């Protein structure tokens, strides 16, 4: 089972919902994403109501560490893209997550009784008493 939504998946969903040709839907998805990228390139904030906000933030220069050697290393100033989900989206995702838990899935999203990432049965994991 694939847990990644792709551009092709978006185009197919638009095709199923709207009924335009697959090619037109693919072009529509591409153009929409291009408009978002172009706005971010201009330094604009992209706000999609009920979804979230994309923003370009400037990060100043700072000193970091080389993870291999532990030596101090300068990190150049740069621009990064941040995304902040809307309250509506957060509520929908939280609601979907909570309903999965009620339907026999643990906090990790795996069915109850299955093994977690460490090979421990997810319903038998004991917190460290420390």
Secondary structure, DSSP 8 states (H G I E B T S, - for coil): ------HHHHHHHHHHHH---HHHHHHHHHHHHHHHHHHHHTT--EEETTTEEEEEEEE--EEEE-TTT--EEEE--EEEEEEEE-HHHHHHHHHHHHHHHHTTB-TTSSBTTSB-TTSSBTTT------
